[in-house]
Amino acid sequence: MKKVLVALATLAAFSGIAQAQQNASVKVLSTQELVNACKLPASPESRSFCVGYSTAIYDTYLATRHPQRAKPFICVKQPAPSRDEVIADFVKFGQDVPQLANQPASGVFLGFLASRFPCAKK
């Protein structure tokens, strides 16, 4: 059951389908909104939101991916780049790909991490 849930979550993240965004009662953070919060110079509030939101996305990926049942698609090599460097790269990515601006931020951020930190092919 958990494998199915992880597969569905991953599929939804990469497909960009945002059924919740169409429902007026549920507001999904867009990629443009996250890029705006993460742009420098940022207020302390925006900076805290950006770091917290992006960290939560990655932590959720780590916590929900079962290593024996789902191949990893984000592999951060050590020593890892600084959080600020990764966030700056995401902001540039978000600005360079404007067609993703209205997509859910969490899925686009996961896709960005997967392209920035791909896993080695076996």
HELIX and SHEET records of a PDB file:
HELIX    1   1 LYS A    2  SER A   15  1                                  14    
HELIX    2   2 GLN A   19  GLN A   22  1                                   4    
HELIX    3   3 THR A   31  CYS A   38  1                                   8    
HELIX    4   4 PRO A   44  THR A   64  1                                  21    
HELIX    5   5 ARG A   83  ASP A   96  1                                  14    
HELIX    6   6 PRO A   98  LEU A  100  5                                   3    
HELIX    7   7 ALA A  105  ARG A  116  1                                  12    
END                                                                             
